[in-house]
Amino acid sequence: MSVTQNLQQRRRDRLRFQLRRKSVGRPRLSVFRSGKHIYAQVIDDAEGRTLASASSLDGALREGLKTGADRDAATAVGKLVAERAVAAGVTKVVFDRGSYLYHGRVKALADAAREGGLAF
């Protein structure tokens, strides 16, 4: 494992440990971003299942986006995952940004999810 991967893994583990302590039974809104796309899913860790998910690869979003790797795509994914989570009966979540800093695409997705009805 390279030094960068090791640091990312430590950052991710540290954040997940804090989330487990603070979540108090709430589902987790997990974000993954790649160079070309962004993905989000609401996960119930107690049952080990995904309650709602969205990505820039979804058919409805893909047509309206120039690329899946910009802030506009992140905003659209945030709104869509919030809409699907509310439809599944989830309104309160904890935000899991993984090893990513809270800015740019990750922040845009979080803000859009808040506007869509999720509280965190």
C-alpha positions in Angstrom: 0.0 0.0 0.0 1.4 3.4 -0.9 1.8 6.2 1.5 -1.2 8.1 0.0 -3.5 5.1 0.1 -2.4 4.5 3.7 -3.2 8.1 4.7 -6.6 7.9 3.0 -7.5 4.7 4.7 -6.6 6.1 8.1 -8.6 9.2 7.4 -11.6 7.1 6.3 -11.3 4.8 9.3 -11.1 7.7 11.7 -14.2 9.4 10.2 -16.2 6.1 10.3 -15.3 5.5 13.9 -16.6 9.0 14.8 -19.8 8.5 12.8 -20.5 5.2 14.5 -20.4 6.9 17.9 -22.5 9.9 16.8 -25.1 8.2 14.5 -27.4 6.8 17.2 -29.2 4.5 14.8 -29.5 7.0 11.9 -28.7 5.8 8.4 -25.5 7.0 6.7 -25.3 9.1 3.6 -22.1 7.9 2.0 -20.4 9.7 -0.9 -17.9 8.3 -3.4 -16.4 10.4 -6.1 -14.2 9.3 -9.0 -12.6 11.2 -11.8 -15.6 10.8 -14.0 -18.6 10.4 -11.8 -20.1 10.9 -8.3 -22.1 8.4 -6.3 -24.2 8.6 -3.1 -26.1 6.1 -1.1 -28.1 6.0 2.1 -27.0 3.0 4.1 -28.7 1.4 7.2 -25.6 -0.1 9.0 -27.8 -1.9 11.6 -29.4 -4.0 8.9 -26.6 -3.8 6.4 -28.7 -2.7 3.4 -28.9 0.3 1.1 -32.1 2.3 1.4 -31.6 4.8 -1.5 -28.9 5.5 -4.0 -28.1 7.8 -6.9 -25.2 8.5 -9.2 -24.3 10.6 -12.2 -24.7 7.4 -14.2 -28.5 7.3 -13.7 -30.3 7.6 -17.0 -32.5 10.6 -16.1 -29.4 12.6 -14.9 -27.0 11.5 -17.6 -28.9 13.1 -20.4 -29.1 16.6 -18.7 -25.4 16.7 -17.6 -22.4 17.8 -19.6 -20.2 15.6 -17.5 -20.5 13.5 -14.4 -17.5 15.0 -12.7 -18.5 18.6 -11.9 -20.4 20.5 -9.3 -23.6 20.5 -11.4 -23.6 16.7 -11.5 -23.0 16.6 -7.7 -25.9 18.9 -7.1 -28.2 16.8 -9.3 -27.1 13.6 -7.5 -27.7 15.2 -4.1 -31.2 16.2 -5.0 -32.0 12.8 -6.5 -30.7 10.8 -3.5 -32.6 13.1 -1.1 -35.8 12.6 -3.1 -35.3 8.8 -3.1 -34.4 8.7 0.6 -37.5 10.8 1.6 -39.6 8.4 -0.5 -38.1 5.5 1.5 -39.1 7.2 4.8 -35.6 8.5 5.7 -35.3 12.2 6.7 -32.4 12.2 9.3 -29.0 10.9 8.3 -25.3 11.3 9.2 -23.0 12.5 6.4 -20.1 10.2 5.5 -17.7 12.1 3.3 -15.2 9.2 3.3 -11.6 10.4 3.0 -12.6 13.4 0.9 -12.4 17.0 2.1 -15.7 18.8 2.6 -15.5 21.2 -0.4 -16.2 21.3 -4.1 -18.3 18.4 -5.3 -18.7 16.8 -1.9 -20.0 20.1 -0.5 -22.3 20.6 -3.4 -23.8 17.2 -3.0 -24.4 17.8 0.7 -26.0 21.1 0.2 -28.4 19.7 -2.4 -29.3 16.8 -0.2 -30.2 19.3 2.6 -32.3 21.3 0.2 -34.0 18.0 -0.9 -35.2 17.3 2.6 -32.5 15.4 4.4 -31.3 16.6 7.8 -27.7 16.3 8.9 
